[in-house]
Amino acid sequence: MTNLIEVHTDISVCQELYMQLSDHRSWFDNWDLRWVYNQAYDSNPLHFLTYSEDEIVKALLPLQFNKEKQVLEFFGGRFFELNHGFGVTNLVAQLFISIQQPAFIDGLAEPPAEVLPYMFPSEAGPKYVLNLTDFSTEEEFLAKFSSGFRKNRRREFRNLDELNITIVRGDSSDAQTMIEFNMERFGEESSYHNRSWREGFLNMVKLPYDWHIRKFMIGDEVIGIQVANLDGSIYISHNKGSKIRNYIGLGWYMTLKNIMYAKSLGATHIESGTGDMGWKIDWHHTPIAQYTLKID
């Protein structure tokens, strides 16, 4: 048997390999989604590793070369979560082991056992998921919190309801307003100050997926925007932005409305992205470990 590890850089070849071997384990495995972010980050060259046996490709590790940082990283860059290779598990491990140049491959799902000793916990933190199947109503969900938390939130929510907030369906053009709200709220800490991150996000929401972009309004004034999409039974909450400084409790209000809306769609889980961000554990999300492979 002839075994061969190869590097592929031609876009059409890489796409064909990806479509052939990807297990589409999650929405984040879609080629067009990753390609949008690759292009936003100045078209980082592809660096796809394959393991073949007798000229039949058995495993794929889709990477790209980050021109700015001069390292290999996962295809699509830092936006993506639970990254993983495709194909025969022990051969995917051999592809990781074969890397001989500087690499910073972050956001990895639990890797094959053979390479786990070379990994360390992701610098970005775990991915967070909320189970929607263990409660039925808004009151049941709020019962998970302390009495003090419930009392304060209910008071804030009543005050907001008295403003006659309406929630309407938006579209991809509203993502720009969400970004502006986010940047105003978080200042320099907002990821959207990065041009490439911003461009990737704005192009992502134009892709033909089941988007749920919702606008929170008082009269004609937009006070908040939530960007999410539904993938089967998984509701993927990407981000939100609001005039939180003008309306006490608006952030929590939007979060709760988002949770109940996802449940109304028949979703079983909400994926709320990587990193706790100061609220996800408190809101009963479960962390899913992610890993990083670093080669100097």
C-alpha positions in Angstrom: 0.0 0.0 0.0 1.3 3.4 -1.0 0.6 6.2 1.6 1.1 9.9 0.7 0.6 13.2 2.5 0.2 16.1 0.1 -0.4 19.9 0.3 -3.0 21.5 -2.0 -3.2 25.2 -2.7 -5.3 25.4 -5.9 -8.7 26.8 -5.0 -10.8 24.5 -7.3 -8.9 21.4 -6.1 -9.3 22.4 -2.4 -13.0 23.1 -2.9 -13.5 19.7 -4.6 -11.7 17.9 -1.8 -13.7 19.8 0.9 -17.0 19.0 -0.7 -16.0 15.4 -1.1 -14.7 14.8 2.4 -16.5 17.2 4.7 -18.9 15.5 7.1 -20.9 18.7 7.5 -21.0 18.1 11.3 -22.3 21.6 11.9 -23.4 24.7 10.0 -19.9 26.1 10.4 -18.6 23.4 8.1 -20.2 24.9 5.0 -17.6 25.8 2.4 -19.2 29.1 1.3 -19.3 30.4 4.8 -15.6 29.7 5.4 -14.8 31.1 1.9 -16.5 34.4 2.8 -14.2 34.9 5.8 -11.1 33.7 3.9 -11.8 36.4 1.3 -12.5 39.1 3.9 -9.0 38.4 5.4 -7.2 39.3 2.3 -7.6 35.9 0.6 -5.2 34.0 2.8 -3.7 31.2 0.6 -5.2 27.8 1.1 -3.1 25.0 2.6 -5.1 21.8 2.5 -3.4 18.6 3.7 -4.6 15.2 2.5 -3.6 11.7 3.4 -4.0 9.2 0.5 -3.8 5.4 0.4 -3.2 4.0 -3.1 -4.2 7.4 -4.6 -7.5 7.4 -2.7 -7.9 10.4 -0.4 -8.8 9.2 3.1 -8.4 12.3 5.3 -8.4 16.1 4.9 -7.1 18.9 7.2 -8.3 22.2 5.6 -5.9 25.0 6.6 -4.9 28.4 5.3 -1.8 30.5 5.6 -2.3 33.7 7.6 -0.2 36.2 5.7 -0.3 38.8 8.5 0.7 36.5 11.3 2.8 34.1 9.1 1.3 31.0 10.5 -1.0 28.2 9.4 -4.5 28.4 10.8 -7.8 26.6 10.1 -9.6 27.4 6.9 -11.8 30.5 7.4 -9.8 31.9 10.3 -10.8 32.8 13.8 -14.5 33.2 13.4 -15.1 29.4 13.3 -15.7 27.0 16.2 -15.1 23.3 16.9 -12.9 23.0 13.8 -12.0 19.5 12.8 -10.4 17.4 10.1 -12.4 15.1 7.9 -12.1 11.4 7.1 -10.4 8.5 8.9 -9.7 9.7 12.5 -6.2 8.2 12.9 -5.2 9.5 9.5 -6.4 13.0 10.4 -4.1 12.7 13.4 -1.2 11.9 11.1 -2.0 15.1 9.2 -1.7 17.2 12.4 1.5 15.5 13.2 2.9 16.2 9.8 2.8 20.0 10.2 6.4 21.3 10.1 5.9 25.0 9.9 4.7 27.7 12.3 1.0 27.2 13.1 -1.7 28.5 15.4 -4.7 26.4 14.8 -7.4 27.5 17.2 -11.0 26.6 18.0 -10.4 22.9 17.5 -13.0 20.3 18.5 -11.5 17.5 20.7 -8.7 16.2 18.5 -7.8 12.6 17.9 -6.1 11.0 20.9 -2.8 10.8 19.2 -2.4 14.5 19.0 -4.2 15.6 22.2 -1.0 15.7 24.2 0.2 18.5 21.8 -2.9 20.6 22.3 -3.8 23.1 25.0 -7.1 24.8 25.9 -8.2 27.3 23.3 -7.2 30.9 24.1 -10.7 32.0 22.9 -12.3 29.7 25.4 -15.1 27.1 25.1 -18.1 27.2 22.8 -21.3 27.7 24.7 -24.7 25.9 24.1 -28.0 26.3 25.8 -30.4 23.3 26.0 -33.9 24.4 25.2 -35.6 21.1 26.0 -35.5 21.2 29.8 -38.1 24.1 30.2 -41.3 24.9 28.5 -42.2 28.5 29.4 -40.4 31.8 30.1 -41.4 31.4 33.8 -39.8 28.0 33.9 -36.6 29.3 32.5 -36.5 32.3 34.8 -37.0 29.9 37.7 -33.4 28.7 37.1 -32.2 32.0 38.5 -32.0 33.4 42.0 -35.0 35.1 43.4 -33.1 38.4 43.5 -32.1 38.1 39.8 -35.7 37.3 38.9 -37.1 40.2 40.9 -34.7 42.7 39.3 -35.2 41.4 35.8 -39.0 41.4 36.1 -39.0 45.0 37.2 -36.8 46.0 34.2 -38.9 43.9 31.8 -42.1 45.4 33.0 -40.7 48.9 32.5 -39.6 48.0 28.9 -43.0 46.4 28.1 -44.6 49.6 29.1 -42.7 51.3 26.2 -44.7 49.1 23.8 -41.6 47.4 22.2 -42.4 45.6 19.0 -40.2 43.0 17.4 -40.1 42.8 13.6 -38.2 40.7 11.1 -35.3 42.4 9.5 -32.9 41.6 6.7 -29.1 41.5 5.9 -29.0 45.3 5.6 -29.8 45.6 9.3 -26.6 43.9 10.3 -24.7 47.1 9.7 -26.9 48.8 12.4 -26.3 45.9 14.7 -22.5 46.4 14.3 -22.8 50.2 15.0 -24.7 49.5 18.2 -22.1 46.9 19.2 -19.2 49.2 18.5 -20.9 52.0 20.5 -21.5 49.7 23.4 -18.1 48.0 23.6 -15.8 50.7 22.1 -12.4 49.4 21.2 -13.2 46.0 22.6 -15.7 45.3 19.8 -14.4 42.8 17.3 -16.1 44.9 14.6 -13.3 47.5 14.7 -11.4 44.9 12.7 -12.2 45.7 9.1 -11.9 42.1 8.0 -14.0 40.7 10.8 -16.7 43.3 9.9 -16.5 42.6 6.2 -16.8 38.9 6.8 -19.8 39.2 9.0 -21.6 41.5 6.6 -21.0 39.2 3.7 -21.9 36.1 5.7 -25.5 37.4 6.4 -26.0 37.7 2.6 -25.5 34.0 2.1 -28.7 31.9 1.4 -29.3 30.5 4.8 -32.3 30.6 7.1 -31.5 33.9 8.8 -33.5 35.3 11.7 -32.6 39.0 12.0 -34.9 40.7 14.4 -35.4 44.4 15.1 -36.6 45.6 18.5 -38.4 48.9 18.0 -40.3 51.6 19.9 -42.4 53.3 17.3 -40.2 53.9 14.3 -37.0 53.9 16.4 -34.8 50.8 16.2 -33.4 50.2 19.7 -31.8 46.7 19.2 -31.0 44.1 16.6 -30.4 40.4 17.0 -28.7 38.4 14.3 -29.2 34.6 14.2 -29.9 31.7 11.9 -31.6 28.4 12.1 -29.9 25.2 11.0 -32.2 22.2 11.5 -32.9 22.1 15.3 -30.0 24.4 16.1 -30.5 28.1 16.6 -27.2 29.9 16.1 -27.1 33.2 17.9 -24.4 35.3 16.3 -24.6 38.7 18.0 -26.8 41.5 19.1 -26.5 45.2 19.4 -28.7 47.7 21.2 -29.1 51.1 22.8 -28.5 49.5 26.1 -27.3 52.7 27.7 -30.7 54.3 27.0 -32.9 51.5 28.2 -32.1 49.7 31.5 -32.3 45.9 31.1 -32.6 45.9 27.4 -29.7 43.5 26.9 -31.2 40.9 29.2 -34.7 41.6 27.7 -33.4 40.8 24.2 -31.6 37.7 25.4 -34.7 36.3 27.0 -36.8 37.1 24.0 -34.2 35.5 21.8 -34.3 32.3 23.8 -38.1 32.0 23.8 -38.2 32.8 20.0 -35.7 30.0 19.3 -37.8 27.6 21.3 -40.9 28.7 19.3 -39.2 27.7 16.1 -38.7 24.2 17.4 -35.0 24.5 18.1 -33.6 22.2 20.7 -30.4 24.1 21.4 -29.0 27.6 21.0 -25.3 28.0 20.1 -24.1 31.3 21.5 -20.6 31.3 20.2 -17.1 31.1 21.8 -16.2 32.7 25.1 -18.4 33.4 28.1 -18.4 37.1 27.6 -19.6 37.7 31.1 -23.0 36.1 30.8 -23.3 32.7 29.2 -22.6 30.5 32.3 -24.9 32.7 34.3 -27.6 32.1 31.7 -27.2 28.3 32.1 -25.2 27.6 29.0 -23.0 24.5 28.8 -19.3 25.0 27.8 -17.9 22.7 25.1 -14.1 22.5 25.3 -12.0 23.8 22.3 -8.3 23.3 21.7 -5.3 25.0 20.1 -2.3 23.5 18.3 0.6 25.9 18.4 3.8 25.2 16.5 6.6 27.8 16.7 
